[in-house]
Amino acid sequence: MKGNTLSDKQIELAVLDMAGTTVADGGLVLRAFDAAATAAGVPAEGPERDAAVRYVVETMGQSKISVFRALLGDEDRARLANRTFEAAYDEFAGEATPIPGAAEAITRLRDAGIKVALTTGFSRGTQDRLLDALGWREIADLTLAPSEAGRGRPYPDLVLTALLRLQADSVDHVAVLGDTASDIGTGLAAGARIVAGTLTGAHDEEQLRAAGATHVVPSVVEFADLLLTEHAASPDAP
C-alpha cells in the first residue's frame, strides 16, 4: 500500500461511506437510476441513456439530487428523478447486505477508541431505510446525509461536519474510506491525513489512485487493520 507512514498523531475518527464501502451495493444504485431516468424522460435506449449511465457511474458517491441537476439541466425534472430514485432504492434496500466483515471492522475501530461516522450521497430518508434494513441504527457514533452537512461530495462538508460533531482534535486525526473518486475528493478537500479507497465498489484502483488516494485497500476490513496497526504503534497510544 502507498503512503502508510506512521504518525504520532493517532486517528480519532474514521469517516466511512456506505454503499460500495461498508454496504454491498449489488447494482442497486444503477437499478434505481434506471427507474429515475425513465421517469425523467430519458430514452430507455440510445446515446442519451448511455451517456447518462456513464455520468452516474463517474459521479458515484455524490449527492443524488446534485447529480440529477447536472445531468438533466432542469430543476423540476431533477426533483422528479430524485424522488423516483429514492422510492426505487427504498424498495430495493431490503436486498442490501453488509460488505463481508464490515460490521466487525466498525466494532473493532470503536472498541479501540476510534469514533466512526457513516456518510452517504443519499437523502436522510434513504439512508435511514438502508440502516434499518441492515439493523445498523446503533452501529456507528454518527450517520450523516448531505442535507445535514451542507453540501455533498466531493465537497469537504460531510467529513468536517463529522469532525465537529464527534469532536476530533484536528483533520490530522481523521481517516476517510470510500469506493469512489468523489469519496477521495471529499477526504482530500477536508484535509484528512488518511484518505483511502476500497476495491469493493464503483471505482477501480487506477481511478482511486488517480483521484489522490493515500492508500488503496481490498475492503473496509483491511482499512480497520491499517488504522488499528497505526493506533497500536503510535507513541500516543495508551
C-alpha positions in Angstrom: 0.0 0.0 0.0 1.1 3.5 -0.7 1.9 6.1 1.9 1.3 4.3 5.2 4.0 6.1 7.2 3.2 6.0 10.9 2.4 9.3 12.6 2.5 10.4 16.2 -1.0 11.8 15.7 -3.5 9.0 16.3 -6.5 8.6 14.2 -9.5 9.5 16.3 -12.2 9.5 13.7 -13.0 7.2 10.7 -15.4 8.5 8.2 -16.8 5.6 6.1 -19.0 5.7 3.0 -21.9 3.3 2.9 -23.0 1.9 -0.5 -20.0 0.2 -2.0 -17.7 0.7 1.0 -19.5 -0.8 4.1 -22.6 -1.9 2.3 -22.6 -4.2 -0.8 -24.4 -2.3 -3.5 -25.1 -5.2 -5.8 -26.2 -2.9 -8.6 -29.0 -1.3 -6.6 -27.9 2.3 -7.4 -28.0 1.6 -11.1 -31.3 -0.2 -10.9 -32.8 2.8 -9.0 -31.2 5.2 -11.6 -32.9 3.3 -14.4 -36.3 4.0 -12.8 -35.4 7.6 -12.2 -34.1 8.2 -15.7 -37.3 6.7 -17.2 -39.5 8.9 -15.0 -37.5 12.0 -16.1 -38.0 11.2 -19.8 -34.5 9.9 -20.7 -35.0 7.4 -23.6 -34.7 3.8 -22.5 -32.0 3.1 -25.1 -29.6 5.0 -27.2 -26.8 7.5 -26.8 -28.6 9.8 -24.3 -29.3 6.9 -22.0 -25.7 5.5 -22.4 -24.2 8.9 -21.6 -26.4 9.3 -18.5 -25.4 5.9 -17.2 -21.7 6.8 -17.7 -22.2 10.0 -15.8 -23.9 8.3 -12.9 -21.0 5.8 -12.6 -18.4 8.6 -12.8 -20.2 10.6 -10.1 -21.0 7.7 -7.8 -20.9 8.9 -4.2 -22.1 12.4 -4.9 -25.4 13.8 -3.7 -28.0 12.3 -5.9 -30.1 15.5 -6.4 -26.9 17.3 -7.5 -26.2 14.5 -10.0 -29.7 14.8 -11.4 -29.5 18.6 -11.7 -26.2 18.3 -13.6 -27.5 15.5 -15.8 -30.9 16.9 -16.6 -30.4 20.6 -16.5 -33.9 21.3 -15.3 -34.9 21.6 -11.6 -38.4 20.0 -12.0 -37.1 17.0 -13.9 -34.2 16.7 -11.4 -36.6 16.7 -8.4 -38.8 14.1 -10.1 -35.9 11.9 -10.9 -34.6 12.2 -7.4 -38.0 11.3 -5.8 -38.2 8.3 -8.2 -34.7 7.2 -7.4 -35.3 7.4 -3.7 -38.6 5.5 -3.9 -36.9 2.8 -6.1 -33.9 2.5 -3.8 -36.1 2.3 -0.7 -37.9 -0.6 -2.3 -34.6 -2.3 -3.1 -32.9 -1.5 0.2 -34.1 -4.7 1.8 -31.9 -6.6 -0.5 -28.8 -4.8 0.7 -26.2 -6.7 2.7 -23.0 -5.6 4.5 -19.6 -5.9 2.9 -18.2 -9.1 4.5 -16.6 -8.2 7.8 -17.8 -4.6 7.7 -19.8 -4.7 11.0 -17.0 -6.4 12.8 -14.5 -3.8 11.4 -16.6 -0.9 12.6 -16.9 -2.5 16.1 -13.1 -3.1 16.2 -12.5 0.5 15.5 -14.9 1.7 18.1 -13.6 -0.7 20.7 -10.1 0.8 20.1 -11.5 4.3 20.8 -11.8 5.4 17.2 -15.1 7.1 16.5 -16.9 6.1 13.4 -19.2 8.2 11.1 -21.2 6.6 8.2 -21.8 9.0 5.4 -23.8 8.8 2.1 -24.8 10.6 -1.0 -28.4 9.5 -0.4 -31.1 11.6 1.4 -31.6 11.1 5.1 -34.8 9.1 4.4 -33.0 6.7 2.1 -30.0 6.4 4.5 -32.4 5.5 7.3 -34.1 2.9 5.2 -30.7 1.3 4.5 -29.7 1.5 8.2 -33.0 -0.2 9.2 -32.6 -2.9 6.6 -29.2 -3.7 7.9 -30.0 -3.4 11.6 -27.3 -0.7 11.8 -29.1 2.1 13.7 -26.6 1.8 16.6 -23.5 0.6 14.8 -21.8 4.0 14.4 -21.2 7.1 16.5 -22.8 9.2 13.8 -24.6 8.9 10.5 -24.7 11.8 8.1 -26.5 12.6 4.8 -25.6 15.6 2.6 -28.6 17.7 3.8 -27.2 17.6 7.3 -23.8 18.8 6.4 -24.4 21.5 3.8 -23.0 20.1 0.5 -22.4 16.5 -0.6 -19.3 15.0 -2.1 -16.8 16.0 -3.4 -17.0 18.9 -1.1 -15.5 18.5 2.4 -18.7 19.2 4.4 -19.5 15.6 5.4 -16.1 14.9 6.8 -15.8 18.3 8.5 -19.3 18.0 10.0 -18.4 14.6 11.4 -15.2 16.1 12.9 -17.1 18.9 14.6 -19.9 16.7 15.9 -17.7 14.0 17.2 -15.1 16.5 18.4 -11.9 15.1 16.8 -8.9 17.3 17.6 -8.0 18.1 14.0 -8.2 16.9 10.4 -4.8 15.3 11.0 -6.6 12.8 13.3 -9.2 11.8 10.6 -9.2 8.9 8.2 -11.7 8.6 5.3 -12.7 5.5 3.3 -14.7 5.3 0.2 -15.1 3.4 -3.1 -15.3 6.3 -5.5 -13.2 9.2 -6.7 -15.8 11.5 -5.1 -15.1 10.0 -1.7 -11.4 10.5 -2.2 -12.0 14.1 -3.3 -14.1 14.8 -0.2 -11.4 13.4 2.2 -8.6 15.4 0.4 -10.7 18.6 0.4 -11.2 18.2 4.2 -7.5 17.7 4.8 -7.9 14.2 6.3 -4.5 12.5 6.9 -5.6 9.1 5.6 -7.9 9.1 2.5 -8.2 5.5 1.4 -10.0 3.8 -1.4 -11.6 0.4 -1.2 -12.0 -2.0 -4.1 -15.5 -3.3 -3.1 -17.4 -0.6 -5.0 -17.8 1.5 -8.1 -14.3 2.6 -9.0 -11.1 0.6 -9.5 -7.6 1.0 -8.1 -6.4 3.1 -11.1 -9.4 5.6 -10.6 -8.9 5.8 -6.9 -5.2 6.4 -7.1 -5.7 9.0 -9.9 -8.1 10.8 -7.6 -5.3 11.0 -5.0 -6.0 8.1 -2.6 -3.2 7.8 0.1 -4.0 4.1 0.3 -6.0 1.5 -1.6 -7.3 -1.5 0.4 -9.2 -4.6 -0.6 -12.0 -3.8 1.8 -13.1 -2.0 5.0 -11.6 -4.9 6.9 -8.0 -4.1 5.8 -8.7 -0.4 6.4 -9.5 -1.2 10.0 -6.3 -3.2 10.2 -4.4 -0.2 8.9 -5.8 2.2 11.4 -5.5 -0.3 14.3 -1.9 -1.1 13.5 -1.0 2.6 13.4 -3.1 3.1 16.6 -1.1 0.4 18.5 2.2 1.7 17.2 1.6 5.4 18.0 3.5 7.0 20.8 0.2 8.5 21.9 -1.3 5.0 22.4 -2.4 4.2 25.9 
